[in-house]
Amino acid sequence: MTDEAYGDGARDDGTRGVALGRPETARALARYRARAYASAVAGVAVWALGEWLRYGTSYGPGSDLPIPLILLGGIATVRGLGGLVMARRMRRVLAAGPWNAYPAVLLTSGVRNVVVVLGDPATGETLPLYVRTQRPHLAKPDADGVMWWCGDPVRGGVLTRSSGDRPIWTTPVRRPAVRQFMVQEATERGLLDGLEGAEGAEERAVAESG
């Protein structure tokens, strides 16, 4: 796929900088990491409270009251730690390459099967990606129909709306039959008709980067 790439502004050699060089991207990633850290800390606190109620008070091991606290604390801790790992992975990817603006179509089949198909109207190439988030609305393109993506088509990468507010992790759809179905569905919804929106996103990014 050809790239409409933009990062932290043009360099002396005419290339563009990395995605993490954009202040909006750095702030969004910092917020993502802060939410994950807060979840981990809160989870540990709730888990510790449950353990204290179970073994350090009159409730005793036979009481059911501390069990939900222990479970909720454990879940929040695991999610928070997982978010911190994901934030580090995103940072590596965003520090290695630029954002690329592509027309996009969001396809959903249940909560766990959210796919975004990116398209390149200039070449007709497409890239279907699984969206790894429990909030599918974050993968819905803005009014311009464009999503920003930074990564490797084989290993995965970071996706965000053109507003750049919430980065999410994506992995490629690998099964040929599923890829073909998703691409066909997205094409029928006008995926490769979105060149104007992608060009507009590029123009705005150039203006913002100075």
SULWO-V374692 format. One line per field, one symbol per residue. phi: phi as a letter, one per 40 degrees, with the letter a starting at -180 (. if undefined). A space follows every 50 residues. Layout:
phi->???
This chain:
phi->.cbccabbhccccgcbccccccdccccccccdcccccccccccccccccc ccccbbbccgccccccddcccccccccccccccccccccccccccbaccb cbdabcbbagccbbbbbcbbdcbgcbacbcccacbdccccccdcgbbcbb ibdcchabbacccgcbcbcbbccccdccdccccccccccgdccccccccc cccccccccg
